[in-house]
Amino acid sequence: MILPELFLEIKSFGVQNALELGIIAFSLVLFAISIKAYRTTGLKKLAYAAIAFALFAIQLFFEYIEGAYDFFEDEHTEIILTSTTLAILILFFLAVVRKK
């Protein structure tokens, strides 16, 4: 059975895990607020920020899963996570620099 084995692999739930889940939830809230603001105003800056918040939530989720379950242990995962960080930075840069 996979489910009991999965629960055995879970490390103790501590303050760090609670903070990580809180940050993921907060980034999803910021994503939703950014999408709503983009629909209201139509500013492309907000679309870039919304995508960046979504990528940030996805990246943190995968890092949380990796730490809790030890699913992703190959070098390709680190390359993907690092590339995601670069994409987030580029999107926030575009959100700041773009005129409209």
Summary of the structure (lengths in Angstrom):
residues: 100
radius of gyration: 16.4
end to end distance: 53.5
largest distance: 55.1
contacts: 251
relative contact order: 0.14
helix: 84%
strand: 0%
